[in-house]
Amino acid sequence: MAAPPIVMRPTPFPNGKRSRIRASSMLLQEWVTAKYPLAQVFYELRLGPTTKTLVGVQVSPALEAMLRVANWYADCVVVTPTEVLVIEAKVDADAGAVGQVLFYRTLIYSTPSLQGYTTMPVQPVVLFAQDDSGVTPFARGLGCRVEIYTPPWIATYLEQRQFRNRSTLPPGAPTAA
């Protein structure tokens, strides 16, 4: 007899940064809660800093100071006993997320709040609700762990949000010539 399905109810982000939780955030919270219930978790963690410059443009000292310290945000960083996971979550499998998470992996080492974990292996992870036959092998080929988590609410989300402006003809319907 199969075990009953796990039903999870996402809770608001602990730091309260979002007033409206996006589907990718719900996906991430549910997956992290189910897979890493005892790990140390940082949602929307600022990574870096990096330095940005404007080439050939004179700027005010205030703008120059703002550009000097730029921070990027990882959707989530999970610290397990054996590794640090830097995670980018998307409902759609997206090749752009692979580039993001690979870049974020490099920033872990310059992030002040993570200095105690820089001796641990850092694993980039992309979390998708949908698998894609092109994106998944691409990500794995670049050293990313690919996690597919399809929550029970995803079909409703896709119908109501993502595919709301698309229409398909029902089987047997006449097509325009």
C-alpha positions as MATLAB code, in Angstrom:
seq = 'MAAPPIVMRPTPFPNGKRSRIRASSMLLQEWVTAKYPLAQVFYELRLGPTTKTLVGVQVSPALEAMLRVANWYADCVVVTPTEVLVIEAKVDADAGAVGQVLFYRTLIYSTPSLQGYTTMPVQPVVLFAQDDSGVTPFARGLGCRVEIYTPPWIATYLEQRQFRNRSTLPPGAPTAA';
ca = [
       0.000    0.000    0.000;
       1.412    3.379   -0.996;
       2.024    6.056    1.586;
      -0.394    8.993    1.510;
       0.927   12.055   -0.341;
       2.638   14.736    1.686;
       0.623   17.956    1.736;
       2.655   21.010    2.640;
       1.416   24.477    3.335;
       4.081   27.098    2.654;
       4.741   29.602    5.388;
       5.734   33.203    4.769;
       9.420   33.885    4.351;
      10.981   34.328    7.789;
      12.532   37.665    6.868;
       9.239   38.971    5.487;
      10.776   40.331    2.271;
       7.911   39.345    0.027;
       4.354   40.493    0.378;
       3.149   38.134   -2.368;
       4.775   34.757   -2.701;
       5.521   33.733   -6.286;
       5.071   30.182   -7.491;
       8.834   29.623   -7.673;
       9.138   30.691   -4.037;
       6.383   28.300   -2.957;
       8.059   25.552   -4.970;
      11.367   26.282   -3.249;
       9.934   26.432    0.267;
       8.030   23.188   -0.102;
      11.026   21.357   -1.544;
      13.512   22.656    1.053;
      11.134   21.861    3.907;
      10.606   18.306    2.643;
      14.198   17.538    1.661;
      16.264   19.449    4.238;
      14.094   19.854    7.353;
      17.057   20.116    9.749;
      19.493   22.120    7.630;
      20.402   25.753    8.071;
      18.510   27.650    5.366;
      18.999   31.193    4.069;
      16.252   32.470    1.734;
      17.000   35.361   -0.607;
      20.550   35.662    0.669;
      22.667   38.560   -0.542;
      25.840   37.219   -2.124;
      29.071   39.021   -2.803;
      29.812   41.911   -2.973;
      30.859   42.589   -6.551;
      31.879   45.903   -8.069;
      30.029   47.590  -10.913;
      31.413   50.480  -12.965;
      30.214   52.746  -15.731;
      32.860   53.056  -18.422;
      33.365   56.443  -20.024;
      30.614   58.161  -18.042;
      31.226   60.725  -15.327;
      29.050   60.061  -12.282;
      28.486   61.727   -8.948;
      30.491   60.515   -5.952;
      27.266   59.166   -4.427;
      26.476   57.056   -7.504;
      30.067   55.875   -7.687;
      29.847   54.701   -4.063;
      26.583   52.863   -4.787;
      28.108   51.094   -7.788;
      31.166   50.046   -5.777;
      29.188   47.504   -3.758;
      26.602   45.437   -5.620;
      24.953   42.354   -4.185;
      23.223   39.527   -5.969;
      20.491   37.393   -4.420;
      20.436   33.606   -4.365;
      16.941   32.188   -4.026;
      18.249   29.964   -1.274;
      21.434   28.694    0.353;
      21.180   25.466    2.331;
      23.984   24.376    4.641;
      24.016   20.622    5.257;
      26.567   18.725    7.354;
      28.527   17.854    4.193;
      28.001   20.659    1.660;
      26.625   24.092    0.891;
      23.860   24.193   -1.721;
      23.221   27.393   -3.646;
      19.795   27.110   -5.256;
      17.953   28.877   -8.042;
      14.273   27.883   -8.370;
      12.034   28.253  -11.411;
       8.691   26.719  -12.318;
       9.854   26.356  -15.933;
      13.158   24.649  -16.613;
      15.236   27.624  -17.704;
      18.790   27.556  -19.070;
      19.302   31.066  -17.687;
      18.911   29.713  -14.156;
      21.950   27.510  -14.787;
      24.117   30.534  -15.495;
      22.755   32.327  -12.457;
      23.470   29.500  -10.040;
      26.968   28.918  -11.448;
      27.723   32.598  -10.918;
      26.257   32.498   -7.408;
      28.532   29.568   -6.534;
      31.557   31.799   -7.130;
      30.113   34.512   -4.879;
      29.681   32.188   -1.879;
      33.388   32.621   -1.069;
      33.144   36.426   -0.856;
      29.903   36.525    1.155;
      30.628   37.661    4.729;
      27.728   35.728    6.312;
      29.027   32.467    4.787;
      32.709   32.786    5.712;
      32.381   29.913    8.211;
      31.401   27.526    5.401;
      34.003   28.301    2.706;
      35.927   25.081    3.406;
      32.874   22.975    2.516;
      32.073   21.903   -1.052;
      29.613   24.265   -2.757;
      27.050   22.599   -5.034;
      24.987   24.656   -7.492;
      21.390   23.387   -7.694;
      18.600   24.311  -10.074;
      15.117   23.407   -8.874;
      12.395   23.118  -11.489;
       8.752   22.067  -11.366;
       8.963   20.875  -14.969;
      11.659   18.782  -16.590;
      13.079   19.817  -19.960;
      14.949   17.410  -22.223;
      17.378   20.144  -23.277;
      17.938   22.128  -20.092;
      18.437   19.184  -17.708;
      21.411   17.590  -19.519;
      22.839   21.064  -20.194;
      22.796   21.875  -16.475;
      24.219   18.513  -15.437;
      26.958   18.838  -18.043;
      28.068   22.062  -16.359;
      28.145   20.485  -12.887;
      24.758   21.630  -11.607;
      22.527   19.329   -9.641;
      19.053   19.312  -11.180;
      16.100   18.735   -8.887;
      12.601   18.275  -10.277;
       9.832   18.804   -7.759;
       6.293   18.859   -9.104;
       3.886   19.931   -6.363;
       0.190   19.022   -6.485;
      -0.837   22.639   -7.169;
       1.348   23.068  -10.267;
      -1.296   22.059  -12.851;
      -3.728   24.649  -11.480;
      -0.982   27.279  -11.486;
      -0.032   26.526  -15.084;
      -3.654   26.705  -16.231;
      -4.466   29.908  -14.335;
      -1.217   31.837  -14.678;
       1.278   30.597  -17.172;
      -1.046   29.375  -19.926;
      -3.976   31.731  -19.323;
      -3.551   33.557  -22.646;
      -2.903   30.476  -24.740;
      -5.590   28.450  -26.340;
      -5.508   25.089  -28.018;
      -8.185   23.537  -30.110;
      -9.934   20.547  -28.604;
      -9.354   17.214  -30.361;
     -11.416   16.960  -33.548;
     -12.080   20.711  -33.832;
     -11.879   22.167  -37.336;
      -8.743   24.153  -38.109;
      -8.526   27.343  -40.137;
      -7.325   26.788  -43.684;
];
